[in-house]
Amino acid sequence: MEILVLSNEELLKFKRELLEEIKNLLEDRPAERPPQWLRSAQVRKMLGISPGTLQNLRVNGILPYRKIGGSMFYNAADIQRMMKGGKANG
């Protein structure tokens, strides 16, 4: 096993190169898309509404949802249409 001794200047140069490479990797990464399907808690937090208000939106057909197991999911596009005043279709 070979042992190398590096000077402080060499370590600083390596650090700068490593940080620059990490920065380039992060910049080249595509922007993360928001999730298409949201859970009830996420919708309530996003809209600033109570569980009862969300239930009323479901019951009155204003906001379509899908129930999988015991969890309800809402399509982000339906939420956007509802907020713009359009009818969310489901």
N, C-alpha and C positions, 0 to 999 in steps of 0.2 A: 504494500500500500504506500503510495507516494503522498508526502505531506508538502503542501504549498503554503508559503507564508506570503500574505498580501499586505501591502501598505494601506494606510488609511485612505490615501488618494485613490488607489485601485478599488477599494470597497465603495467609496463615494461614487466613483464612475459607474460601477456595477449597479449601485442603487438607483442612480439616475436613469440608466438604460432600462432597468427592470420596471421602474415606475412609468417610463415613457411607453414601454410595450404594453403594460396593463391599461394605460390610458387609451392607447390606440385600439385595443381589443374592445373596450367598453364603448368607444365612439362608433365603431363599426357595427355594433350589435343593433339589430332592428328594434324600433320602439315596441314596447310591450303593448299588446292590445288589451283593452278591458275585457273581462269575461262576458260571454254571450248570455249565460244563465246566472241569475243571482238568487240567493236564498232570501227568505223572508226578513231575517235580521239585517241583511245588507240593504234591502230595499227600504226598510223602515229607517235605517240610519241615513241613507242617501236622500230620502224625501223628508226626513224629520217628522215622521208620523208615528202614531201609536199602533200597537197590534190590532186594536179594534178598528181603527181607520183602514188599515190594510185589509182586514176581513171584510169591511163594507165595500171596498173597491172590488174585491173578489166576488162577493155575493151579488152585487149589482151589475156584474159583467163589465165593469169599467176597465179592469186589469186582468187579462187572461193569465192563467198559471197552469203548471203541470205538477201533479202530485206523484212522487216516486217514493214508495215506502211511506214513511211518515213525514217526509220533507216536501215542502212546496218550493217550486222554482219559477222564476219570472224571467221572461225574455227581455233583455236590455233594450231592444228596439221597440217593444211594446210600451215600455216605460217612457221612452223618449217621445213616442207618438202621443201618449196620454198627456204628457207635460206640455206638448205643443198644442193641445186642444183637439187633436184628431182622435178618431175612434181606434182603439187598439183592437186588432182582429185576432182571434185566437181560435 
